[in-house]
Amino acid sequence: MPAGKYQLLVVDSSSANRQLIGECLSQLDDANVSLAADGQSAVELIASIRPDLILIDMNLRDTDGISLVRRIRNREQLSTESDLNLWTPVIFLSSVMDEDMLAQGIIAGGDDFLHKPVSEIILLAKVRAMLRIVGMQRDIHAAHRRLKQIATLDGLTCIPNRRYFDDTLTTEWKRCQRAGAPLSLLLIDIDYFKQFNDAYGHQAGDQCLKAVASALNESLFRVEDSVARYGGEEFAAILPGTAAAGALAVAERMRASTSELRIPHKHGVDSFVSCSIGIASIHPAAEQTAEQLLQAADHSLYEAKHAGRNRIVLHPECRT
């Protein structure tokens, strides 16, 4: 959740009540207030403004408050925007004091209850209390995003790590399968890297890894493409929606970018650091697995190294 003013939503079929509550809440300097006259309008506003707090009247023109809250909670549970489930606090409004109805509302996912006509002092106090909780939830989500980023970033090269690669490959495989789109995978290996370490030392080896990682990353022009450190001196790139021809173009940029670094390597190809790349490209299908695509790319990488290194090989059985 980005920093900024809290978004409040008041859902009430009575125009007079909406205006009264809206004017009261407008006293909060750190909040914006939106108004909805019925459940359908509320659902549309929720999708557009993503409110931090919702006040809902129990009786609406097109539905009841409890049904609307159930709908909101179902939407939150189905959300894929975050590994942490979203939870929007809800305060029920009702002119009838009914304990059974209140209990049903809380069970459905409501968080608090206010009796109408609403006391301005109590309304503001309860909203402020709820917003304190929302603020803490924002902090938790921000911390979670930071921790997730740290957990999926390679500490040396500052590009995504193997964990990120595994998760992303699984996700993109399923996405491309649903869309009927191609998926390409590149495995990249720095040629004769062990000999580089032996000749120049591990500190120079670390600098080499960082330089090559940066060159590979800068060779990607689309936001949906990604490159990760696969392990040791090996990297992997995932190109969703890219067929063989596009994958070959990306691979050539990567190979050329690595050569253009002109890092001396007395045991390397033409006395400079270079890389070999294996490609596999396929339209994911139900009877196949991402592991098969990975194995095909690994086989292509082996062929590229066996053929003399500093070259690209596309797996013949996985061309799209």
N, C-alpha and C positions, 0 to 999 in steps of 0.2 A: 504494500500500500504506500503510494507516494506521500510525502509530507504535504501539508496544506490544510485547508479548512475541512471540518467534518461535514459530511453530507447527510442531512436529516430529511426524512420523508414522512408526511402526514397523510394518512388515508382515511377519509371520512366523507360519507355521502352528503352530509349537511354542509352547505356552503358557509353558513354562519360559523359553525364549529371549526371548519378548516381555517377560515380567516382568523378566528380568535386565537387558535392554537399557534398558527403560523406567525402571527404578530408577536405572541408571547416568546416564541423561540427565536425570533429575529433579534432579541436582546443579547443573544450569545454572539460575541464578537468573532469567535473561532468556528462558526457554523453557517452553512447555507441551507435554506429551507425550501423544499419542493412540496407541492400539494397534488393529491390525486383524489378524484371523486368516486372511484370504483375500483374493483379488483383488477380488471384488465388494464386500466390506466396505470395502476400501481406496478403491475408486472413489467410493463413497457418501460416505466421510469427506472425500475430496479436494474434492468438490463443496460440502460444508458448511463445512469449516474452512479450506480453501485453504492447505495447509501450505507452509511456507517451505523445508522439507527433508524428504526421504523416505528411509528406510532399508528396503530390500526384500530379502527372502530369495530366492535363485535358484529354490527349489523350494517352491511353494505348493500347497494342496490342490486348488484349482480351475483353476490356470493356472501358468505359470512366470514368473519375475521379468522376463525379457526381453520377453515378450509384454505384460506389464503396463506396462512402461516405454514400449513403442511406443504403447500406448493412451493413456498420459498425454501423450506428446509430440504425438500427433494432436489431442488435446483442446486443447492449448495453441495449436497452429497455427490451429485453427478459432475460437479465442476472438476476440470482437469487443469485449472490455472495454477495450482500449487500443491505441493506434497502435503501441506497442512490444510485441513478442511476449513473452509470459510464459515464464519458464524456471525450473522448480523443480529444484534440485539433487537428484540421486539417488545414494545410496551402496548398492551391492550387498553382500549378505551371503551367504557360502557356506562350507560345511564342506569343499568339494572345491577343491583348487588345480588349475584347468584353464585353461591359457592361451588355448585356442581359445574357451572359453565366456566368459572375461573379455573377449576382443577383440570377440565378438559383442555382449556387453552394452554396451560402450563405443560401438560403432557404432550400436546401437539407441537410444542417448541417455543412458546412464549416465555418471556423472561420476567415480566412485571405487569402490574395492573393499576389503572387509574380510573377512579369513579368520576363520571361527569355529572354536573359541571365541574371542570377541572380547576383546582386551586393553582393559581399562577406560581405561588411559592413552592408548592409540592412538585408541580410539573418541572420547573427549572432545576430543583434539587435532584429529582430522579434522573433527569436527562444528563445533568452534569456527572452524576455518579456512573451512569452507563458509559458516558464518553471517556471517563477515566479508564474503564475496562477496555474500551476500544483502543485507547492510546497504548495500553500495555500489549494488546494483541498486535498492534502495528509494530511495536518494538520486537516482539517475539518473531514475527514474520520476517522482519529485516535481518535479525540475527540468524534465523534459519537459512535465509538466502545466502548470507555471507559464509556460513559454515558449509553449505552445500557447494559453494564456489571453491572454497579452500579444499574440500574433500575431493573435488573432481579436477583439480589443477596440478600439473606436474611442477614440483618445486624448483627444478633446475631450469627447464626450458620455458616455463610460464605459458605453456599451451595445455589443453586438456590431457588428462592421463588415461590409463588403461580402463579404469572404472567408468569414466565418461564414455569412452569408446564402446565398451560392452553395452551400456545402457542405451546409447544412441543408436547403435546398430540394431538392437532389438526393436526399438521404437520405430525407426525408419523402415525396417523390413515390414512390419505390420501396416504402416501407413501406405507404403508403396503397393503392398498386396491389395489393400482395400481400394486404392485409386487405380489399380491396373497400370502403374507407372514403373519405369525401369529404376534400378538401383545399381550403382557402381561402387566398387571398393578397390582402393589402392593400398598396397603394402610397399613401403619404401625402406630401403636398407642402405646405410652409409657403407660404401665399399672399403674393405680392408681396415675397418675401424680399430680392430685389436692391434694391428700393426702400427696404426697411428698413435694409439695410447703408449705402446711399447717404445716408440721412437721419440715422442715429444712429451710424454708424461700425462697423468690423469687431469691435471689442471687445464692443460691445452685441450685435452679431450672434451672436458666440460664446455670450454669456450666454443669448440667446434660443434658440439651438439646444440648449443643455444643459437649459433649462427644458422645452422641448417634448419632448425625448427622454425626460426623467423622467416627464412626464405620460403619454406614450404607453405607456411601460413599466409604469406603475402601473395602466393600464387593462386589463392582462392578468391574469386570475384563475387561469389553469391553468398548471401548470409546463411542460407540453408546448408551449405557445405561446411565440413569441419575436418580438421586434421588433429590427431592426438599422438602422444608418445605411446607407442605400443609396448615397448620394453627395450632396455639397453640402447642400441643405436638404430632401432627399428621404429618407424612411424606408420600410421595408418590414416587414410583419408576416406570419409564417407560422402558420397555424392548422390543424394536422393533426387529422383527425377532426371537423372543423366544416363544416357545410353553410351554405348561403346565409343562412338566417335568423340563425344564430349569428354569422356574420361581420358581418352588418349591425348586430347588437347591439354587438359589439366596436368596430366602426367609429364608431358613434354615441357610445360612451363616449370614444373617442379624440378625436373632433371636439369634444365638449362639454368635455372636460378641457383641451384647448388653448385654447378660448375663455375658460374660467374662470380661466386664468392672468392675464387682463386686462392683457396687455403692450401698452402704447400703441403704435400704428402709424398715423401720420397718413395714410399711403397705403393702409392696409388696409381690410378689410371692417368697417364700423361703427367705424373708427378703432382697432381692436385687432388683434393677431396672431390669425390663424385658420389652418385647414388644410383642404385638399381631399383626398378619399380615393376611390381607385378600387378596386373589388373584383372578383375573379374567383373562382368556386367551381366545383369539378368533381370527379367520381370519376375518378382517373387510370386510363388504359387503355393497353394495349400500343401502340396505333397513335397515341398522343398523346405529347407531350413537355412537360416542365416549362417549356420556353421558350415554348410556346404559351400556357400559363397566365399567364406573366409578361407576354407581349404583350397578352393580354386585359385584365389588370389595368391595364396602362399606357394602353390605349385608354379604359378607364373613367375613369382619372384625368384624361385629356385632356378627356373629356366633362364631368367635374365642374368643371374650371377654365373651360371654354368656357361653361358654363351660369351662371357668376357666382361661383364659388368658395365656400368655407365650406360645402361640401355633400358628399354621398356618392352615388356612382353604382355600381350593380352591373351587370356586363357581362351583356347579355340572353342571349347564347348559351352562357354557362357556369353557368347556375343549376342547383342540385341540388334 
